[in-house]
Amino acid sequence: MLGVILAQPSWAMHVVFVSPGKLDEPFWRDADEGLQHAAASLGIELELLHAERDHLAQLSLLRDVAERPVEQRPDYLLVTADKQVLPGQLELAEGAGIPIFTAYNGVQPKERDLLGYPRQRFQYWLGSLVPDAEEAGFLSARALIKEAQARWPGTEDDVLELVAISGDRGTDSSQRRTRGMVHAVSRFPRVRLRQNVYGDWQQELARYQTPILLDRYPHTRLIWTGSDLMAFGASDGVRASGRVPGQDVLLSTINMTERATRALLNGELHAMVGGHHLAAAWALVVLYDYHNGVDFAESDGLEMSKSMFALFDQEMAQDYLGYLAAGHPEVDYCRFSKVCNPALKGYDFSIGNWLSAARAATLRSTARRSTLGDDPNGVHDAGNVAEQRQ
């Protein structure tokens, strides 16, 4: 339950993000970096709290914030609606009078009667921003199946067996990814989904499950996974079964971590969909605009679902690795804001749009290093972009 604070002037907008993940977990580390870049660009004081994969800690961390003296409370809370803890988080925020916004996961149907909609029963619940997770499941499964059909051509009688390792049963995004995968499978008569198990986002559990699945279904050619860590566990499990990942069994995943991107390029993975790690950073953009008088509800509704995913090809993968190799230069999130850019009619939170900004940041960083002769003491801190523009 670790915390990180990105300091800004005392008058700055203050946001606390309660992350369900671990501080060193690749996906949530990337999410933190996006948040930090967005906060720096927009002049936001950002506080990151990590529940370390303990869903009860998500409640206790938020409770601690809600119980602070009034003058020390943030302007906004940002949470992920993970593991069915949203009802308790909304109650705490409402009691403390702190506006709260949800990202990554939507309200599950069984929770709707209890929670209602934003700005109704819970007046401080401003809204939500959710990646289209069903799209991610569909795109990754479809690409995996197409690769398998090209590698092992045949008739409808030549069955391609697939097993799936989903995240968990209690998270909206996990359920939606799985639905997308099932939808993709239904479009290919040759493919049979033999079993779907839950790896709980854990590499070790997926490593344990995979040999059991391959022993149970020895003709399996495809393994679809709901996250990168589970894909790596499945890959280890394939090897433990005496097979070669990328040759005997093809794997797909969701999450564009550095390791997953390299695995796509070296053939360990055959399909990777990513982009949703930035959902919290995009939520900061939305909250920044709201804080400055531009209410997202008027143009996008209270519960926003945005296409953030893309199926990565070789060029996109190389672009992303180039950005990482340049030292993760700070992306300017002001370019995505309606307050910074009044001509913007809608939010484009696609990974393609972000990659364009990342390429620009990489070029600036490369040019700066060239000008300074790679002298680390000569690097000028650009400071707060939003503040400089005021």
TIKE-483801 format. One line per 5 residues: number of its first residue (from 1); their letters; for each residue x, y, z of C-alpha. Coordinates in nm, 4 decimals, m for minus. Last residue first. Example, Ala and Ser with C-alpha at 12.3 -4.5 7.8 and 13.67 -1.06 7.14 Angstrom:
2	sa	1.3670:m0.1060:0.7140  1.2300:m0.4500:0.7800
% end
This chain:
390	qrqea	m0.1033:3.0535:m1.9105  0.0997:2.8445:m2.1522  0.3907:2.7960:m1.9134  0.1519:2.6613:m1.6483  0.0119:2.3987:m1.8875
385	vngad	0.3591:2.2813:m1.9794  0.4848:2.2545:m1.6219  0.8569:2.2200:m1.6227  1.0677:2.1886:m1.9360  1.3557:2.0726:m1.7207
380	hvgnp	1.6676:2.1655:m1.9151  1.9164:1.8903:m1.9837  2.2672:2.0220:m1.9496  2.3682:1.8094:m1.6551  2.2803:1.4945:m1.8477
375	ddglt	2.5259:1.5899:m2.1226  2.4094:1.3886:m2.4253  2.5739:1.6418:m2.6573  2.3273:1.9102:m2.5567  2.1999:1.9659:m2.9100
370	srrat	2.1860:1.5933:m2.9844  2.0120:1.5228:m2.6550  1.7552:1.7915:m2.7318  1.6972:1.6589:m3.0840  1.6417:1.3067:m2.9511
365	srlta	1.4015:1.4300:m2.6834  1.2049:1.6384:m2.9306  1.1860:1.3456:m3.1740  1.0712:1.1106:m2.8965  0.8053:1.3573:m2.7811
360	araas	0.6730:1.3848:m3.1366  0.6655:1.0053:m3.1658  0.4808:0.9887:m2.8333  0.2206:1.2370:m2.9578  0.1584:1.0244:m3.2665
355	lwngi	0.1535:0.7143:m3.0448  m0.1192:0.8780:m2.8335  m0.3430:0.9317:m3.1363  m0.2907:0.5715:m3.2435  m0.3648:0.4533:m2.8888
350	sfdyg	m0.7100:0.6044:m2.9265  m0.8318:0.8603:m2.6744  m0.9801:1.0984:m2.9287  m1.2079:1.3272:m2.7303  m1.4644:1.5291:m2.9193
345	klapn	m1.5223:1.8711:m3.0720  m1.1714:2.0113:m3.0293  m1.1642:2.3779:m3.1347  m1.1199:2.4892:m2.7726  m0.7723:2.3308:m2.7571
340	cvksf	m0.6201:2.3707:m2.4098  m0.9647:2.3530:m2.2497  m1.0678:2.0726:m2.4841  m0.7663:1.8683:m2.3753  m0.5794:1.6172:m2.5955
335	rcydv	m0.2934:1.8551:m2.6875  m0.2526:1.9374:m2.3179  m0.1406:1.5788:m2.2730  0.2159:1.6582:m2.3804  0.4057:1.3278:m2.3703
330	ephga	0.7095:1.3238:m2.1429  1.0008:1.1311:m2.2866  0.9997:0.7579:m2.2018  1.3803:0.7288:m2.2073  1.4423:0.7332:m2.5829
325	alygl	1.4450:0.3524:m2.5762  1.0834:0.3573:m2.4542  0.9747:0.5746:m2.7464  1.1648:0.3536:m2.9888  0.9953:0.0492:m2.8350
320	ydqam	0.6592:0.2090:m2.9089  0.7492:0.2915:m3.2673  0.8853:m0.0603:m3.3229  0.5608:m0.2129:m3.1965  0.3545:0.0182:m3.4142
315	eqdfl	0.5596:m0.0789:m3.7194  0.5416:m0.4531:m3.6475  0.1635:m0.4540:m3.6065  m0.0263:m0.3899:m3.2865  m0.4003:m0.4528:m3.2713
310	afmsk	m0.5401:m0.1322:m3.1302  m0.7252:m0.0450:m2.8133  m0.8535:0.2851:m2.6784  m1.2032:0.2892:m2.8292  m1.4038:0.4894:m2.5792
305	smelg	m1.6946:0.4140:m2.3474  m1.8092:0.7202:m2.1560  m2.0601:0.7060:m1.8733  m2.1817:1.0585:m1.8008  m2.2425:1.1515:m2.1628
300	dseaf	m1.9935:1.2506:m2.4317  m2.0811:1.6081:m2.5293  m2.2641:1.7621:m2.2326  m2.1401:1.5025:m1.9840  m1.7779:1.5989:m2.0492
295	dvgnh	m1.8286:1.9247:m1.8584  m1.5953:2.2024:m1.9733  m1.5639:2.4519:m1.6853  m1.1997:2.4320:m1.5828  m1.2428:2.1468:m1.3359
290	ydylv	m1.4338:1.9552:m1.6037  m1.1467:2.0037:m1.8500  m0.8937:1.8817:m1.5960  m1.1236:1.5924:m1.5050  m1.1418:1.4781:m1.8689
285	vlawa	m0.7651:1.5070:m1.9124  m0.7131:1.3192:m1.5860  m0.9454:1.0458:m1.7147  m0.7241:1.0153:m2.0231  m0.4312:0.9453:m1.7917
280	aalhh	m0.6413:0.6864:m1.6072  m0.7374:0.5154:m1.9336  m0.3745:0.5083:m2.0523  m0.3265:0.1390:m1.9705  m0.6000:0.0841:m2.2300
275	ggvma	m0.3660:0.1006:m2.5275  m0.2980:m0.2594:m2.6190  m0.3751:m0.5594:m2.8385  m0.1122:m0.8228:m2.9033  m0.1264:m1.1138:m3.1471
270	hlegn	0.1311:m1.3784:m3.2359  0.3305:m1.3893:m2.9135  0.6667:m1.5663:m2.8821  0.7419:m1.4456:m3.2337  1.0349:m1.2135:m3.1627
265	llart	0.8406:m0.8962:m3.2431  0.5365:m0.9906:m3.0365  0.7574:m1.0930:m2.7445  0.9271:m0.7533:m2.7623  0.5891:m0.5829:m2.7330
260	aretm	0.4907:m0.8110:m2.4448  0.8121:m0.7274:m2.2589  0.7621:m0.3546:m2.3095  0.4020:m0.3666:m2.1913  0.1330:m0.3368:m2.4565
255	nitsl	m0.1478:m0.5175:m2.2749  m0.3901:m0.7838:m2.4141  m0.2547:m1.1212:m2.5202  m0.2223:m1.3814:m2.7916  m0.0531:m1.7203:m2.8062
250	lvdqg	0.0266:m1.9753:m3.0778  0.1087:m2.3375:m2.9906  0.3460:m2.5702:m3.1735  0.5578:m2.2915:m3.3207  0.5102:m1.9629:m3.1349
245	pvrgs	0.5421:m2.1350:m2.7998  0.7464:m2.4566:m2.8331  0.6146:m2.7754:m2.6794  0.7474:m3.0089:m2.4110  0.4672:m2.9430:m2.1640
240	arvgd	0.6927:m2.7211:m1.9526  0.7483:m2.5128:m2.2653  0.3741:m2.4567:m2.3025  0.3527:m2.3705:m1.9334  0.6198:m2.1036:m1.9692
235	sagfa	0.4204:m1.9525:m2.2560  0.1044:m1.9687:m2.0451  0.2796:m1.7804:m1.7653  0.3999:m1.5232:m2.0156  0.0464:m1.4871:m2.1496
230	mldsg	m0.0908:m1.4552:m1.7956  0.1485:m1.1673:m1.7354  0.0435:m1.0057:m2.0637  m0.3290:m1.0023:m1.9982  m0.6561:m1.1668:m2.1075
225	twilr	m0.5001:m1.4724:m2.2667  m0.5900:m1.6694:m2.5800  m0.4085:m1.9997:m2.6257  m0.4192:m2.1647:m2.9673  m0.3051:m2.4996:m3.1086
220	thpyr	m0.4641:m2.7394:m2.8596  m0.4533:m3.1023:m2.9781  m0.3594:m3.2340:m2.6317  m0.6793:m3.1030:m2.4655  m0.6619:m3.2320:m2.1066
215	dllip	m0.2825:m3.2448:m2.1056  m0.2696:m2.9027:m2.2679  m0.5124:m2.7639:m2.0106  m0.3150:m2.9082:m1.7194  0.0100:m2.7804:m1.8700
210	tqyra	m0.1473:m2.4313:m1.8931  m0.2968:m2.3979:m1.5453  0.0285:m2.3839:m1.3468  0.1931:m2.1212:m1.5682  m0.1357:m1.9280:m1.5682
205	leqqw	m0.1307:m1.9290:m1.1872  0.2300:m1.8123:m1.1773  0.1737:m1.5281:m1.4224  m0.1216:m1.3882:m1.2293  m0.4069:m1.1818:m1.3790
200	dgyvn	m0.6588:m1.3930:m1.1822  m0.5812:m1.6880:m1.4129  m0.9449:m1.7735:m1.4779  m1.0229:m2.0701:m1.7023  m1.1949:m2.0946:m2.0410
195	qrlrv	m1.2236:m2.4375:m2.1997  m1.2400:m2.6131:m2.5355  m1.3123:m2.3165:m2.7603  m1.3406:m2.4854:m3.0984  m1.2204:m2.3133:m3.4150
190	rpfrs	m1.2937:m2.4420:m3.7637  m1.6282:m2.2595:m3.7918  m1.4674:m1.9164:m3.7379  m1.7099:m1.6372:m3.6492  m1.8061:m1.7858:m3.3110
185	vahvm	m1.4423:m1.7639:m3.2003  m1.4509:m1.3853:m3.2406  m1.7627:m1.3534:m3.0246  m1.6088:m1.5750:m2.7563  m1.3008:m1.3513:m2.7489
180	grtrr	m1.5133:m1.0375:m2.7207  m1.7119:m1.1913:m2.4372  m1.3865:m1.2741:m2.2586  m1.2643:m0.9179:m2.2886  m1.5981:m0.7962:m2.1529
175	qssdt	m1.5843:m1.0223:m1.8490  m1.2322:m0.9113:m1.7663  m1.3239:m0.5444:m1.8086  m1.6170:m0.5797:m1.5680  m1.4167:m0.7406:m1.2895
170	grdgs	m1.5563:m1.0178:m1.0666  m1.4947:m1.3342:m1.2654  m1.1212:m1.2869:m1.3057  m0.8586:m1.2455:m1.5762  m0.9249:m1.4892:m1.8600
165	iavle	m0.7128:m1.7837:m1.9732  m0.8524:m1.9310:m2.2937  m0.8147:m2.2650:m2.4700  m0.8351:m2.3047:m2.8465  m0.8604:m2.6123:m3.0679
160	lvdde	m0.8316:m2.5763:m3.4444  m1.0567:m2.8334:m3.6100  m0.9842:m2.9716:m3.9533  m1.3446:m3.0584:m4.0454  m1.4059:m2.6996:m4.1499
155	tgpwr	m1.1385:m2.7478:m4.4133  m0.7659:m2.6910:m4.3803  m0.4819:m2.4445:m4.3516  m0.2426:m2.4711:m4.0549  m0.0221:m2.1604:m4.0631
150	aqaek	m0.2723:m1.9328:m4.2341  m0.5549:m2.0624:m4.0163  m0.3432:m2.0119:m3.7054  m0.2620:m1.6515:m3.7955  m0.6296:m1.5827:m3.8605
145	ilara	m0.7193:m1.7342:m3.5233  m0.4723:m1.5168:m3.3329  m0.5858:m1.2026:m3.5141  m0.9496:m1.2793:m3.4333  m0.8722:m1.3517:m3.0687
140	slfga	m0.6790:m1.0273:m3.0179  m0.9362:m0.8125:m3.1961  m1.2363:m0.9661:m3.0176  m1.0953:m0.9490:m2.6669  m0.9820:m0.5913:m2.7180
135	eeadp	m1.3162:m0.4860:m2.8679  m1.4920:m0.6319:m2.5645  m1.2676:m0.4125:m2.3510  m1.4014:m0.0902:m2.4998  m1.2066:0.1319:m2.2619
130	vlsgl	m1.4156:0.2836:m1.9812  m1.4385:0.6447:m1.8685  m1.6760:0.7139:m1.5823  m1.8953:0.9812:m1.4296  m1.9128:1.2503:m1.1623
125	wyqfr	m1.9925:1.0412:m0.8561  m2.0377:1.3233:m0.6052  m2.4171:1.3074:m0.6342  m2.4333:0.9393:m0.5479  m2.8035:0.8663:m0.5837
120	qrpyg	m2.8075:1.0606:m0.9108  m2.4870:1.2257:m1.0324  m2.3571:0.9030:m1.1910  m2.6116:0.6269:m1.2543  m2.7853:0.3810:m1.0231
115	lldre	m2.5632:0.2265:m0.7598  m2.7752:m0.0477:m0.6056  m2.9899:m0.1296:m0.9073  m2.6814:m0.1109:m1.1295  m2.4610:m0.3464:m0.9289
110	kpqvg	m2.5924:m0.6702:m1.0840  m2.5397:m0.5212:m1.4297  m2.1719:m0.4443:m1.3617  m2.0727:m0.0797:m1.3503  m1.7882:m0.0018:m1.5859
105	nyatf	m1.4191:m0.0708:m1.5475  m1.1068:0.1184:m1.6617  m1.1865:0.4554:m1.5033  m1.4169:0.5871:m1.2308  m1.4533:0.9473:m1.1140
100	ipiga	m1.5096:1.0743:m0.7595  m1.6010:1.4195:m0.6275  m1.5170:1.4457:m0.2550  m1.8006:1.5250:m0.0124  m1.6616:1.3008:0.2599
95	geale	m1.9766:1.0909:0.2903  m2.0156:1.0740:m0.0862  m1.6549:0.9636:m0.1319  m1.6937:0.6879:0.1283  m2.0223:0.5614:m0.0162
90	lqgpl	m1.8778:0.5668:m0.3691  m1.5796:0.3605:m0.2563  m1.8018:0.1042:m0.0865  m2.0158:0.0587:m0.3963  m1.7040:0.0472:m0.6206
85	vqkda	m1.5380:m0.2484:m0.4454  m1.6643:m0.5113:m0.6911  m1.3160:m0.6406:m0.7810  m1.2140:m0.3182:m0.9613  m1.4174:m0.0018:m1.0047
80	tvlly	m1.0917:0.1702:m1.1126  m1.0700:0.4792:m0.8924  m0.9945:0.8512:m0.9342  m1.0729:1.0849:m0.6450  m1.1036:1.4577:m0.7017
75	dprqe	m1.0306:1.7915:m0.5327  m0.8091:1.6179:m0.2821  m0.8559:1.6306:0.0963  m0.6001:1.8154:0.3049  m0.8178:2.1192:0.3876
70	vprea	m1.1017:1.8918:0.4980  m0.8872:1.7053:0.7483  m0.8225:1.3534:0.6198  m1.0889:1.0889:0.6772  m1.1801:1.0545:0.3086
65	vdrll	m0.8152:0.9887:0.2196  m0.7848:0.7121:0.4786  m1.1136:0.5638:0.3592  m0.9783:0.5587:0.0035  m0.6784:0.3562:0.1156
60	slqal	m0.8983:0.1247:0.3232  m1.1335:0.0582:0.0327  m0.8660:m0.0237:m0.2240  m0.6914:m0.2188:0.0515  m0.9844:m0.4598:0.0519
55	hdrea	m0.9081:m0.5441:m0.3123  m0.5512:m0.6427:m0.2293  m0.3581:m0.6417:m0.5581  m0.0883:m0.4098:m0.4157  m0.3446:m0.1435:m0.3186
50	hllel	m0.1292:0.1334:m0.4655  m0.1826:0.5035:m0.3939  m0.0743:0.7687:m0.6440  m0.1116:1.1383:m0.5562  m0.1164:1.3857:m0.8426
45	eigls	m0.0957:1.7641:m0.8159  m0.2176:1.8725:m1.1589  m0.0412:2.1284:m1.3789  m0.1786:1.9905:m1.7048  0.1396:1.8600:m1.8644
40	aaahq	0.2841:1.7347:m1.5348  m0.0414:1.5580:m1.4449  m0.0666:1.3953:m1.7871  0.2940:1.2742:m1.7701  0.2400:1.1386:m1.4192
35	lgeda	m0.0794:0.9616:m1.5193  0.0893:0.8004:m1.8188  0.3740:0.6850:m1.5960  0.1319:0.5401:m1.3421  m0.0447:0.3413:m1.6159
30	drwfp	0.2903:0.2037:m1.7328  0.3678:0.0937:m1.3764  0.0165:m0.0496:m1.3615  0.0824:m0.2714:m1.6613  0.4349:m0.3697:m1.5571
25	edlkg	0.3598:m0.4459:m1.1883  0.6275:m0.2757:m0.9751  0.3941:m0.0556:m0.7679  0.1386:m0.3329:m0.7487  m0.2091:m0.2965:m0.8858
20	psvfv	m0.5495:m0.1812:m0.7631  m0.4538:0.1835:m0.8137  m0.6210:0.4509:m0.6027  m0.5634:0.7813:m0.7830  m0.5727:1.1008:m0.5766
15	vhmaw	m0.6207:1.4282:m0.7657  m0.5277:1.7841:m0.6588  m0.5893:2.0869:m0.8848  m0.3010:2.3258:m0.8306  m0.3150:2.6164:m0.5870
10	spqal	m0.0344:2.4809:m0.3694  0.2005:2.4581:m0.6680  0.2659:2.1028:m0.7966  0.4080:1.7899:m0.6370  0.3829:1.4415:m0.7859
5	ivglm	0.3077:1.2249:m0.4824  0.3721:0.8502:m0.4628  0.2029:0.6046:m0.2275  0.2575:0.2460:m0.1226  0.0000:0.0000:0.0000
% end
